[in-house]
Structure formats: structure tokens, C-alpha cells
Amino acid sequence: MSRVTVIGGGFAGVEAAWAAARMGVPVRLYEMRPRKSTPAHKTGWLAELVCSNSFKSLLPTTPSGQLKWEMERLGSLVIPTAREFAVPAGEALAVDREPFAQAITARIELHPLIEVVREEVTEIPPDRPLIIATGPLTSDALAQEIARLTGSKHLYFYDAVSPIVDASTINYERVFFGSRREKGDPAYINCPFTKEEYERFWEALVNAEQVPLHDFEEPKFFEGCVPLEELAKRGKDTLRFGPLKPVGLIDPRTGKRPYAVLQLRPENNERTLYSLVACQTRLKWGEQKRVFRMVPGLEQAEFVRYGVVHRNTYLDSPRLLRPTLQYCEDSRLFFAGQLVGVEGYIESAAAGIIAGINAARLAQGKPAVAPPPETVIGSLLHYISTYPHPDFPPMNANWGLLPEPPDAPKDREARRALKLQRAREAMEAFAKQLGL
Ligand SMILES: Cc1cc2nc3c(=O)[nH]c(=O)nc-3n(C[C@H](O)[C@H](O)[C@H](O)COP(=O)(O)OP(=O)(O)OC[C@H]3O[C@@H](n4cnc5c(N)ncnc54)[C@H](O)[C@@H]3O)c2cc1C
């Protein structure tokens, strides 16, 4: 039986190694720290949390709660270890970061089937099955190699994403469908501003609080993509003549062109998620909710993902990967973790589990399998491999990614309860299919 090679001992890498070893397949795991570090890591421990110590909600009825349940059902290492080293954090799962990372490191290093090599990988090795899970701060040499393999236009080095809202929380009484001058896809939703509404929104936007830049995030890094609030600071009318221009749009209820328009674009084929066009932002999350809820039609909007402009290395996965995390042009090469365009510790770890299971299956002569899109993990992998537009925004777990059940009830809570029930049943069947 061949060995699985994993590059990167972060959240995805440890889960991938653990999953493959649990299936009886030997693993070699490369981690460059502590010999060489990233700009954000501080220790040599595997699965180091670089920022917050939270793995988000534990509530079983939230997408993060369900994701944890699915990961544990598939044999996760990270979630049970996090439970062991949990610190009080209300409904969230937060950990004492040092003992947590030390325990993960010990469990990986002591596993009889896992060999840990503390070395920077600078070239994509010929070993197969191979999993690359080197994260948002992949070392420069390897990033260049990945860019050479995939084509440089398919590897992003920063993330400039607009907020995304759950379609079912938009107030359709206040918005209208249509594209500028009726060209293109009329699927855009237009949020029309009056002069007063626009001025109130502008005022709030320019005065809202931003996330501070990390030391390694030079402002010049973001030259290609100016955050909306920075653009707004250039003058009261900059947005009205820029991303919020009303040109070519007539509000059918008034028969007139609005003073300004913020457009929403569908983010998935199912049209359950909409992004705020050209609203990439560095505002703090609470501020984004406050300010963007001032947009007509978004008063009650639920944000499934907040906007960011930050350093991130990730692939143009819809053009490169299958939902099994196999590279389309080399099915024995896998990518996992934040590199594939999922975002956050647990989402990255979850992608690691699937890559590990599939790499081990190939090593055992079995076909790779994709988790059903009705599950939270499956919905994320479906999203990253099928996103329909060219500028692919990374995503975290959320209900909007899961397909709407047929005959779904109108009530949002009832619909979510149904999605949760389907997710559990689908994951149970998937785990059984894998013999887990
Ligand atoms: C500054 C910053 C703050 C963040 N804050 C949060 C937060 O608060 N909450 C949250 O959920 N997520 C946060 N994230 C995202 C989170 O860090 C990632 O989602 C998660 O760590 C990704 O897991 P991963 O396994 O893909 O990558 P990582 O956990 O980063 O692991 C990748 C590993 O690969 C190693 N590596 C890189 N290149 C090589 C190489 N060439 N050879 C060998 N090893 C290599 C690295 O040393 C690292 O250990 C943050 C990210 C950054 C950069």
C-alpha cells in the first residue's frame, strides 16, 4: 500500500494525516515550523491558532455546531481535542491554545503510522497520493510552485470580498430585479436609495471602525482593490458615481432612476446567497452589520459572510478542484484547508478530513468520494468546486449553502430545522458508506 504525504501541519494537515492513519495508511507529514515560520505563527506546535481561540458556536442548530457534529462523525482529531481543552466561552467552543496545540502535536507525533518531518517543502514532490495543506500563509517558494502548476491567474494572494447575505432575509418590498440598461443577467437585485438614505449611509460608512492591519499586511498590498469605506472618504459623491451609480436602472415602483443603487449579485446557482457588489471592506464585523443594514432592503439582512480585504493565499478552486478535493488534472494530488477557499479553523480542518479520507482511499485502491451537498461539509466543497463567477470569494459554513429542501416551509426556523435534519441523515449515510 502506498503512503500518503501531507504538506502543512496546520488544521487541515493534522486532520488529513489523522484521517488517513485511522484508515490504516502510513503518512508522512511535512511542517516547516519551527525551523521556518510564517508571519502569523509564533510556535512550532502543529495546529497553532494564529488569532482568536474560538472554534465558533457549539449550538447544534447552528451551521458551525452541525459542522462540528459532522467532523466528529468522520473521526475528527481537532474537535474532541478542543472539547478537552475548552475554556468557558458561553455557547462557543474556545480553547486554551497552548495545551490544545501541544496535545494535537503529541497525538500526531506519537501515532505509529505518522512520521513528522520538520522541513520546508519548496517543490511539489512526485509522491502520490499527496495533500497540499499549507494554508493562507504558504511559504513563498511553494506558493510559486503551486502558481506554476495551476497557472498564476488561478492562485490568489489576498482576499477582497464583499459581504454576503442570506437571500431569504432580503426585504423584497423595497428592492427590484434588473440589470443596468436591461443588459446581461436580470438576476441582480437593486437596492434603491433616496438622497436622504444615501447621505445617512455615506455618513455611517466613513465614520465606521476598521480592522487594524497586521504587521505583514502593507496597505500597498491591497492596491488592486480599494475598500468601499476608503473610496467613500474621497468625497460624498464618489460612490454615487462609482460602485453605487444608478445609471441604467429604473425603479418600477416610481418609474424613476433612484439617487443611488447598491446591487446584489447571486453567489450560487441556487440563488440562496447574494453578495453586495463592489462592497469589499475592512470594517469590523459589527460595524458592517450596522452600516449595511442601512441599505434599503437590507434592514433585517442576515450576513452569512462578512467582507474582508486581507492577506490570504488560496486557489481558484472552481476551475481546479473536484468536490473530493482532487486536483482535476492529477487525481492523486489533493489540496485542503484554507488554500481551497474555505475560511476559518474548523472549515479548514473539515476539508482536511475529506482530503485525508480520499487520499487514503486512493492508497487502498478505492475511489474518492464527495460528501453529499446536503451536509455542511458537502455544501462547502460543492460551493468551492462549482462557484459560477470568475472572482471566487472564500466561504465559511452557513445554512445558505445547503440546497433548499423540496416543499420547504416558508418559516425560516422551520426551514433550517429541516436542513439540519437532512444534513444529519445525509452525513450518517455517508459515514456508513465509508465504513465509519
Ligand atoms: C492573521 C490571521 C488571522 C486569522 N484569524 C482567524 C480567526 O480568528 N479565526 C479563524 O477561524 N480563522 C482565522 N484565520 C484563518 C485560519 O488561520 C485558517 O483558516 C486556518 O489556520 C487554516 O488552516 P490550514 O490548515 O489551511 O492552514 P494553517 O493552519 O495556516 O496551516 C498551514 C501550515 O503549513 C505550514 N507551511 C506553510 N508553507 C509550508 C511549506 N512550504 N512547507 C511545509 N510547511 C509549510 C505552516 O507553517 C502551517 O503550519 C486567520 C488567518 C490569519 C492569517
The ligand as an SDF file (V2000), in Angstrom:
LIG
                    3D

 53 58  0  0  0  0  0  0  0  0999 V2000
   -3.5770   36.6860   10.5790 C   0  0  0  0  0  0  0  0  0  0  0  0
   -4.6430   35.6450   10.5330 C   0  0  0  0  0  0  0  0  0  0  0  0
   -5.6520   35.6460   11.4890 C   0  0  0  0  0  0  0  0  0  0  0  0
   -6.6610   34.6530   11.4480 C   0  0  0  0  0  0  0  0  0  0  0  0
   -7.6380   34.6570   12.4070 N   0  0  0  0  0  0  0  0  0  0  0  0
   -8.5590   33.6620   12.4210 C   0  0  0  0  0  0  0  0  0  0  0  0
   -9.5460   33.5820   13.4530 C   0  0  0  0  0  0  0  0  0  0  0  0
   -9.5710   34.4100   14.3580 O   0  0  0  0  0  0  0  0  0  0  0  0
  -10.4640   32.5750   13.4070 N   0  0  0  0  0  0  0  0  0  0  0  0
  -10.4330   31.6370   12.4280 C   0  0  0  0  0  0  0  0  0  0  0  0
  -11.2900   30.7230   12.4400 O   0  0  0  0  0  0  0  0  0  0  0  0
   -9.5270   31.6860   11.4490 N   0  0  0  0  0  0  0  0  0  0  0  0
   -8.5930   32.6740   11.4280 C   0  0  0  0  0  0  0  0  0  0  0  0
   -7.6590   32.7320   10.4310 N   0  0  0  0  0  0  0  0  0  0  0  0
   -7.7270   31.7200    9.4050 C   0  0  0  0  0  0  0  0  0  0  0  0
   -7.0950   30.4290    9.9520 C   0  0  0  0  0  0  0  0  0  0  0  0
   -5.7860   30.7040   10.3380 O   0  0  0  0  0  0  0  0  0  0  0  0
   -7.1220   29.4240    8.8930 C   0  0  0  0  0  0  0  0  0  0  0  0
   -8.4460   29.2340    8.4660 O   0  0  0  0  0  0  0  0  0  0  0  0
   -6.6160   28.0610    9.3190 C   0  0  0  0  0  0  0  0  0  0  0  0
   -5.4910   28.1250   10.1160 O   0  0  0  0  0  0  0  0  0  0  0  0
   -6.3260   27.3660    8.0290 C   0  0  0  0  0  0  0  0  0  0  0  0
   -5.8970   26.0770    8.2690 O   0  0  0  0  0  0  0  0  0  0  0  0
   -4.8580   25.4600    7.2540 P   0  0  0  0  0  0  0  0  0  0  0  0
   -4.5010   24.1220    7.7720 O   0  0  0  0  0  0  0  0  0  0  0  0
   -5.3460   25.5850    5.8900 O   0  0  0  0  0  0  0  0  0  0  0  0
   -3.5790   26.4480    7.3760 O   0  0  0  0  0  0  0  0  0  0  0  0
   -2.6550   26.6920    8.6400 P   0  0  0  0  0  0  0  0  0  0  0  0
   -3.3580   26.3910    9.9060 O   0  0  0  0  0  0  0  0  0  0  0  0
   -2.0470   28.0440    8.4640 O   0  0  0  0  0  0  0  0  0  0  0  0
   -1.5350   25.5920    8.4490 O   0  0  0  0  0  0  0  0  0  0  0  0
   -0.6390   25.5890    7.3840 C   0  0  0  0  0  0  0  0  0  0  0  0
    0.6700   25.0270    7.8660 C   0  0  0  0  0  0  0  0  0  0  0  0
    1.5290   24.8330    6.7510 O   0  0  0  0  0  0  0  0  0  0  0  0
    2.8510   25.2230    7.1210 C   0  0  0  0  0  0  0  0  0  0  0  0
    3.5630   25.5560    5.8810 N   0  0  0  0  0  0  0  0  0  0  0  0
    3.3830   26.6080    5.0530 C   0  0  0  0  0  0  0  0  0  0  0  0
    4.1930   26.5080    3.9820 N   0  0  0  0  0  0  0  0  0  0  0  0
    4.8930   25.3530    4.1250 C   0  0  0  0  0  0  0  0  0  0  0  0
    5.8690   24.6930    3.3460 C   0  0  0  0  0  0  0  0  0  0  0  0
    6.2950   25.1980    2.1930 N   0  0  0  0  0  0  0  0  0  0  0  0
    6.4160   23.5180    3.7960 N   0  0  0  0  0  0  0  0  0  0  0  0
    5.9800   22.9830    4.9780 C   0  0  0  0  0  0  0  0  0  0  0  0
    5.0590   23.5660    5.7730 N   0  0  0  0  0  0  0  0  0  0  0  0
    4.5080   24.7430    5.3420 C   0  0  0  0  0  0  0  0  0  0  0  0
    2.6240   26.3970    8.0640 C   0  0  0  0  0  0  0  0  0  0  0  0
    3.7390   26.5700    8.9210 O   0  0  0  0  0  0  0  0  0  0  0  0
    1.3750   25.9600    8.8320 C   0  0  0  0  0  0  0  0  0  0  0  0
    1.6710   25.2560    9.9940 O   0  0  0  0  0  0  0  0  0  0  0  0
   -6.6540   33.6780   10.4370 C   0  0  0  0  0  0  0  0  0  0  0  0
   -5.6280   33.6890    9.4810 C   0  0  0  0  0  0  0  0  0  0  0  0
   -4.6330   34.6390    9.5230 C   0  0  0  0  0  0  0  0  0  0  0  0
   -3.5360   34.6170    8.5050 C   0  0  0  0  0  0  0  0  0  0  0  0
  1  2  1  0
  2  3  1  0
  2 52  2  0
  3  4  2  0
  4  5  1  0
  4 50  1  0
  5  6  2  0
  6  7  1  0
  6 13  1  0
  7  8  2  0
  7  9  1  0
  9 10  1  0
 10 11  2  0
 10 12  1  0
 12 13  2  0
 13 14  1  0
 14 15  1  0
 14 50  1  0
 15 16  1  0
 16 17  1  0
 16 18  1  0
 18 19  1  0
 18 20  1  0
 20 21  1  0
 20 22  1  0
 22 23  1  0
 23 24  1  0
 24 25  2  0
 24 26  1  0
 24 27  1  0
 27 28  1  0
 28 29  2  0
 28 30  1  0
 28 31  1  0
 31 32  1  0
 32 33  1  0
 33 34  1  0
 33 48  1  0
 34 35  1  0
 35 36  1  0
 35 46  1  0
 36 37  1  0
 36 45  1  0
 37 38  2  0
 38 39  1  0
 39 40  1  0
 39 45  2  0
 40 41  1  0
 40 42  2  0
 42 43  1  0
 43 44  2  0
 44 45  1  0
 46 47  1  0
 46 48  1  0
 48 49  1  0
 50 51  2  0
 51 52  1  0
 52 53  1  0
M  END
$$$$
